[in-house]
Amino acid sequence: MDRIIATPSYTREIIEKTQFFFKKNFGQNFLIDANIIRRIVQAAGITKNDFVLEIGPGIGSLTQFLCASAREVAAVEIDRQLIPILKETLADEQNLTLIQSDILKLDLSALIQEKNHGQPIKVAANLPYYITTPILMALLEQQLPLSSITVMVQKEVANRMQATPGTKDYGALSVAVQYYSQPHFDFVVPPSCFMPRPAVDSAVITLYIPQQRLYPVGQPDFFFQVVKGAFAQRRKTLVNCLQHADFLSISKDTLLAVLSGLGLPAAVRGEALSISQFAALSEALLPYRNTK
């Protein structure tokens, strides 16, 4: 590795030389701390056996270290202005494929098949905060061959992803992420590690993807309808949240009977239910699904 990109001086030099301007709509914050990047690569467990997908490489700060550790890297960047910059900053990286695209529109199955013969890959990214959840859920819901996803996100979002039932951070995002993966909170990253500085702390979290589904659910779409309905109004009981849900056709008495059959109290709130309990609840409510 020649010159490390992730330093304040070199990042500033690249920005000034290329007359790059940060775009708020892309949520761009470049990492300028090489030690943090080394910790990200370590948290992701990148080895020379790995094909790595990076989302939002920016000017290549993390990409440079990924290329040094992985067998091959594909970096997907939505900002066309950054592609010529990346081609220059990462010109020496022979194991890198740059792709100008919106990650939400890219055929990732085809990419994984082409680059890794359909075998599980690792994802690493410093995600734009404004679109963190849509990107993560797209990766998880497609059930792509992934072994892990290591991402930089807002600390608050990382807390929600790994929150447990009964805590203030536990919600629909917690259930969704933990339904598909096993999250591990890696470490906190202060605003001083970025250019420009974000207004909040960030965190790196790794989602380990099991080969077999952790919670077998017959109708996943309905399961998530129940979960979202349960958290639609946090201060209300589960009965009050679900009895008028448009995806259900069920009376209050019947709903109370369903909860009782599952060993749940009448005044239980959604935030108290584990994912296993949500799975059991969705199965019990399936006969009352509103199909109109």
TORDO-89498 format. One record per residue (C-alpha): x, y, z. Coordinates in steps of 0.001 Angstrom, whole numbers, plus 524288, in hexadecimal, padded with zeros to 5 digits. Example, Ala and Ser with C-alpha at 12.3 -4.5 7.8 and 13.67 -1.06 7.14 Angstrom:
8300C7EE6C81E78;835667FBDC81BE4;
//
This chain:
800008000080000;805FB80CDB7FBB9;7FFA9819058013E;7F48A8171B80AE8;7E85B81E4080655;7E21081EDF813CB;7E97682A808193E;7E44E8386E81AC9;7EF2083E1A81252;7EE0A8349E806ED;7DF28834A480719;7DF5D8438880692;7E96C843117FBA8;7E0E4839DE7F38B;7D4D68424B7F5B1;7DBD484ECB7F1C6;7E2D7848BD7E623;7D67D842D87E05E;7CDA384E067E495;7C4AC8441A7EAC3;7B8F7849557F232;7B178841B77FC5F;7A36483EAB7F902;799D983EC780443;79056836227FCD9;79AA582B4F7FCB3;79E3382CE180B17;7ACCF82D4980851;7B66682CDF813BD;7C414827E6810BE;7CC028207381AE0;7D8E28271C81E29;7DDE881DE5828B8;7E5A58122B823DE;7E55380B9583132;7D67A80B5B830D1;7D6F28056582340;7E0547FAD0827D3;7D6B77F799832B1;7CB857F6BC828E0;7D31F7ED248206D;7D69D7E55282C91;7C8707E5438313C;7C43C7E072823CE;7CE217D56482477;7D2DA7D7DD816A3;7DCB27CDE781183;7E2F87CAD480471;7D8557C0A28024D;7CD927CAE680237;7C6397D2097F7A8;7C1707DEC07FDBD;7B6857E7BE7F967;7B8607F5CF7FDA1;7AD1C7FF667FD02;7B05980DD07FB89;7BF3980E057FA9B;7BFE481CE27F9F4;7CDF0820317F66F;7D2D38129A7F9F1;7D6DC8141380836;7D169806EA80C80;7D2AF800CB7FEFC;7E172801F37FF73;7E23B7F9AF80BC0;7D8187EFF2806E5;7E0127ED9B7FA8A;7EC257EB3B802D3;7E51E7E0D880ADB;7DB7E7DA448018F;7DCD17D19B7F597;7D4047DAAB7EDCA;7CB9A7E6AD7F04D;7C0067EC5E7E8FE;7BD047FA667ECF8;7AFC6800027E94D;7AEF280EE07E8D5;7A2C4816987E55D;7A992823C17E35D;7AE9F824C47D565;7B7C582FBD7D963;7BF4E8265F7E224;7C23981BF57D7DD;7CD9C823117D134;7D2DA826AE7DEA8;7D257818817E2F8;7D8F0814127D677;7E42481D2F7D9BC;7E55C81AD67E869;7E42480C167E6CB;7EB6C80AB97D9E8;7F4F6800D47DFA6;7EA7A7F79F7E4F1;7EA517EC247DB98;7DFCF7E4987E2F5;7D57D7EF607E278;7C9547F0C47DA0B;7C2CF7FE297DA4E;7B4467FEA67D75E;7ACC180B537D5AD;79F05807F47DA04;7948D809657E43F;796757FD847ED14;787AE7FC3F7EE5D;786727FA6F7DF9E;792227F18D7DD50;790447E30D7DA98;7986F7DE2A7E5FE;7953F7CFDC7E394;79B327D0CE7D60B;7A7037D8117DB5E;7A9737CDC77E5DF;7A7BA7C2E67DBF0;7B1687C94F7D2AB;7BBA77CD257DCB5;7BA957C2587E6D9;7B3897B7217DFE8;7A7887B9707E85A;7AECF7B68A7F4FA;7ACEB7BF098012C;7B3AF7CC34800FE;7B6677D6A980B32;7B1167E47D80AD4;7B84C7F0388107A;7B38C7FE3680FD3;7B36380BBC81590;7A4EF80D88812D6;79E4881AA581074;795E081CFB81C6F;789D682126814D7;788968140F80DFC;78E9D80A86817B8;78255802CE81AA1;77D898014A80C7A;78AEF7FC5280838;78C5A7F2BE8137A;77E947ED868121A;780637EBFD80365;78CA87E3ED805CB;785FF7DB9581026;778B47D9C5809CA;77E537D5247FCDF;784887C9D680458;790E87CB3E7FC6A;79C7F7C2407FEDB;7A2DE7CAC58094F;7AB0A7C665814DD;7AB927D3A281BAA;7A89E7E21581A48;7B1AC7EB8C8215B;7ACE77F986820B5;7AF11806FF82653;7A21880CE182A61;79CD6816CA83401;79F5C81206841D0;790F38135A844C9;78D8D80A5483972;797DB8005B83D8B;791FB8004F84B30;784887FDB084593;789737F29583D05;78EC37EAC58487A;784C67EEE0852CF;77DE77E49385B03;76F797E3AB85ED7;76B227ECE886988;775617F759866B9;772B28050286170;77A2A8025C854CD;772E97F5C48519E;769AE7F73D84624;765FF7F29D83898;773DC7F4B783387;779627EC5683E8D;770227E14583B29;772A67E24882C85;781777E25C82DB7;781AE7D769837C3;777FB7CF5482FEB;781DE7CE92824E1;78ED57CFB382C15;796797CF8B838B0;79B347DD7783B41;7A7B77E09884284;7AA7F7EE97846E0;7B8DF7F0B8843AF;7BCD87FE69847EC;7B93D80CDF8485C;7BF0D816D383EEF;7BF2C82557842B1;7BBE08304D83905;7CA2E834928388D;7CD558289C83022;7C5B482E0A82487;7C6458390D81AAD;7BD2B8400B81B99;7B9E783CFA829AF;7AC548374F82BFA;7A44083CBC83718;7A34982FB083E30;7ABA78242E8426B;7ACC7818BD83938;7AED780A5083BC0;7B3857FE4A8349C;7AACA7F27183589;7AC287E50882F43;7A0657DCEB82B59;7A3D87CE8E82A6E;79AF37C76E820E2;7979E7B968824AD;796C67AF2881A15;789887AAE481F21;77E8C7B3EC82343;77EB77B67B831E4;76FFB7B7A283333;7680A7AEE182A1E;75BCF7B6788265A;751F07B17E81C82;74DFD7BEF581777;759387C8B181952;7518D7D3DD81326;746947D22581CEE;7505E7D09F82812;755E37DE12824F2;7484D7E3DE823D0;745AA7DF4E831A7;752B27E49C83674;750AE7F1FD8303B;742D07F26A8355E;747617EF1F84317;750DB7FA8E84330;748288043183BEB;7449F80AD0848C1;74EB4807598530C;7472080C2585EDB;73B368040285B9C;739077F5D785F02;73A6A7EB58854B0;72BB17E97885490;729377F7E0851FF;733697F81684739;72E877EC0184028;71FC77EB91841E5;71D8D7F6158379E;7290A7F2A282EC5;724D47F26182090;72BC87E56F81E21;723907DE768286E;7154B7DB24829BA;714017D7B483810;70BF27DBD2843D3;712057E09E85063;70D2C7D4BE857DD;712EC7CB6484DEC;71FCE7D2CB84E15;7202F7D1F185CE6;71D9A7C36485BEF;728E77C1D285258;732187C8FE85B90;72D717C0C486708;72FDE7B46485F4B;73DE07B8BF85D56;73F967BBA686BBD;73FC87CA57869A5;738BD7D3C4872DC;72DAB7DC2B86DB6;7352F7E8C987038;741D07E46A8699D;748897EE2286099;74F977EA9D85416;75CB27EEE2859A6;75BE57E3BD8638D;75B2F7D8D785955;767077D12E854E3;7687C7CD9884692;764577BFA7849B4;758007C4F48500E;755547CD8F8443E;757027C19F83BA7;74D4B7B9EC843E1;743E67C56A843FF;744377C7038353C;741727B8898336B;736097B95383CF5;730817C54D8361C;731DF7BFF882857;723E47BA9D827E2;71F267C89482A6E;726F37CEC681F83;71F147D881817B1;7207E7D48F80989;717267DEAF803FA;
//
